[in-house]
Amino acid sequence: MKDDPVYTGSDCFETFPFPPDYETNPTLEEAGRVYYEFRADLMVRNNEGLTKTYNRFHDPDERSSDIARLRELHAAMDRAVLDAYDWSDLQPTCEFLLDYEEDEDDDDVPGGRRRKKPWRYRWPDDIRDDVLARLLALNAERAELEKLIEPAAPKGKKPGKSAKKPKDPNPPGLLPD
């Protein structure tokens, strides 16, 4: 068996510290809906998929008004999420930043063309690191709270799991002869 990373929903989403009432927060709902609908319309109008649309989104040379609007809506979604966590002290502004540096030898691709730089329109590292640190701390805080709230489970059993009852060798209606 290979040791490649594997996505497991329970490891990611079930333990993620979502903001309180995120499923019923009208501000989050509206920001997400407006972004989704604008992006879907943009993709249809331009006959582009997600990859091509987001390549344009992250391209510092892209100047179309539609991509500028998509970036604004993305910032509005970010703001709605930060506010849902009550993190109004964070005021991030996206910038075009290189995701990683490449060696100069890697700049050329066959055919004499230059390889595109790995630009991303994103928060600066200090903001991103701060948000990730807050999420990690919130996750740890919630895990501790869960430990205090859950009833003590017998050793060797996971909290919250009930023991299975042994099968009745004589279920109703099937009496032994």
Legacy VTK file of the C-alpha trace (Angstrom):
# vtk DataFile Version 3.0
C-alpha trace
ASCII
DATASET POLYDATA
POINTS 177 float
0.000 0.000 0.000
1.330 3.435 -0.944
1.681 6.206 1.615
0.253 8.960 -0.606
-1.982 11.517 1.126
-5.605 10.394 1.144
-8.651 12.616 1.488
-10.979 11.443 4.222
-14.129 13.459 4.888
-14.148 12.587 8.566
-10.571 13.834 8.966
-11.321 17.137 7.236
-14.878 18.344 7.469
-16.154 16.563 10.562
-13.361 18.056 12.663
-13.223 21.502 11.005
-14.126 24.325 13.416
-16.853 25.998 11.368
-18.196 29.309 12.693
-21.234 29.182 14.964
-24.549 28.875 13.097
-22.768 28.734 9.740
-25.576 26.652 8.246
-28.197 29.325 8.941
-26.126 32.524 8.696
-27.883 34.710 6.077
-24.751 36.805 5.410
-22.700 33.711 4.566
-25.553 32.346 2.460
-25.909 35.568 0.486
-22.182 36.063 -0.112
-21.822 32.479 -1.315
-24.929 32.624 -3.504
-23.923 35.883 -5.212
-20.386 34.601 -5.841
-21.584 31.241 -7.148
-24.193 32.741 -9.487
-21.818 35.367 -10.875
-19.079 32.789 -11.443
-21.496 30.345 -13.115
-22.802 33.088 -15.424
-19.250 34.204 -16.232
-18.205 30.674 -17.125
-21.230 30.200 -19.397
-20.772 33.582 -21.123
-17.086 32.861 -21.761
-17.562 29.153 -22.483
-14.864 28.415 -19.870
-14.593 25.867 -17.113
-13.359 26.377 -13.562
-9.684 25.863 -14.394
-9.564 28.477 -17.137
-11.661 30.912 -15.071
-9.410 30.562 -12.022
-6.257 30.768 -14.132
-7.558 34.180 -15.212
-8.554 35.024 -11.616
-4.959 34.435 -10.453
-3.269 36.089 -13.459
-1.818 39.494 -12.474
-2.073 40.611 -16.115
-5.813 39.857 -16.370
-7.709 43.151 -16.540
-11.267 42.177 -17.552
-14.053 43.801 -15.558
-15.674 40.392 -15.009
-12.568 38.967 -13.345
-12.194 42.156 -11.296
-15.802 41.666 -10.132
-15.132 38.003 -9.299
-12.179 39.116 -7.155
-14.411 41.669 -5.367
-17.030 39.000 -4.672
-14.315 36.680 -3.386
-13.198 39.410 -0.964
-16.815 39.873 0.154
-17.067 36.135 0.846
-13.812 36.264 2.830
-15.168 39.181 4.856
-18.433 37.347 5.574
-16.544 34.281 6.822
-14.166 36.291 9.012
-17.134 38.172 10.482
-18.943 34.878 11.155
-15.964 33.894 13.316
-16.126 37.350 14.954
-12.641 38.147 13.639
-13.372 41.710 12.556
-9.879 42.693 13.721
-8.515 41.003 10.584
-8.629 43.234 7.519
-6.963 41.171 4.790
-6.403 42.393 1.267
-5.524 39.939 -1.466
-2.358 40.440 -3.488
-0.721 38.667 -6.390
1.929 36.507 -4.759
4.045 33.662 -6.043
2.980 30.370 -4.493
6.555 29.136 -4.739
9.795 30.129 -6.385
11.085 28.166 -9.357
14.683 27.651 -10.407
15.725 29.742 -13.389
16.429 26.504 -15.275
12.732 25.665 -15.000
11.586 28.849 -16.770
11.825 27.511 -20.311
9.516 24.880 -21.707
9.956 23.011 -25.002
9.243 25.189 -28.013
11.050 28.242 -26.624
8.078 29.509 -24.615
8.431 30.767 -21.076
6.669 28.895 -18.295
3.976 30.879 -16.483
4.878 31.851 -12.952
2.730 30.275 -10.207
0.912 33.471 -9.228
-1.996 33.350 -6.799
-4.356 36.157 -5.889
-4.438 35.552 -2.154
-3.859 36.876 1.325
-0.283 37.661 2.377
1.426 34.899 4.379
1.135 36.710 7.733
-2.665 36.982 7.427
-3.017 33.418 6.155
-0.823 32.127 8.999
-2.851 34.095 11.552
-6.153 32.662 10.278
-4.747 29.125 10.253
-3.402 29.566 13.801
-6.811 30.821 14.981
-8.571 27.878 13.351
-6.132 25.453 14.961
-6.636 27.056 18.381
-10.425 27.013 17.926
-10.301 23.347 16.933
-8.243 22.496 20.051
-10.614 24.529 22.246
-13.660 22.713 20.863
-11.964 19.317 21.270
-11.307 20.090 24.946
-14.904 21.183 25.410
-16.129 17.939 23.825
-13.990 15.941 26.274
-15.603 17.760 29.208
-19.137 17.380 27.905
-19.076 13.729 26.814
-19.875 11.216 29.531
-16.962 9.123 30.690
-16.786 6.010 28.533
-15.516 2.642 29.771
-11.840 2.024 28.964
-11.208 0.754 25.471
-14.404 2.236 24.069
-14.749 5.438 22.121
-16.824 8.180 23.778
-20.288 8.513 22.351
-20.451 4.928 21.073
-22.905 2.596 22.711
-22.045 -1.005 23.302
-23.755 -3.449 20.964
-26.213 -5.796 22.581
-25.471 -9.470 22.109
-27.803 -11.215 19.695
-30.664 -13.043 21.340
-30.234 -16.711 20.447
-34.031 -17.042 20.612
-35.626 -14.094 18.842
-39.385 -13.680 19.347
-41.406 -16.289 17.470
-38.497 -18.725 17.182
-38.673 -20.764 20.346
-36.480 -23.850 20.600
-38.192 -27.269 20.302
LINES 1 178
177 0 1 2 3 4 5 6 7 8 9 10 11 12 13 14 15 16 17 18 19 20 21 22 23 24 25 26 27 28 29 30 31 32 33 34 35 36 37 38 39 40 41 42 43 44 45 46 47 48 49 50 51 52 53 54 55 56 57 58 59 60 61 62 63 64 65 66 67 68 69 70 71 72 73 74 75 76 77 78 79 80 81 82 83 84 85 86 87 88 89 90 91 92 93 94 95 96 97 98 99 100 101 102 103 104 105 106 107 108 109 110 111 112 113 114 115 116 117 118 119 120 121 122 123 124 125 126 127 128 129 130 131 132 133 134 135 136 137 138 139 140 141 142 143 144 145 146 147 148 149 150 151 152 153 154 155 156 157 158 159 160 161 162 163 164 165 166 167 168 169 170 171 172 173 174 175 176
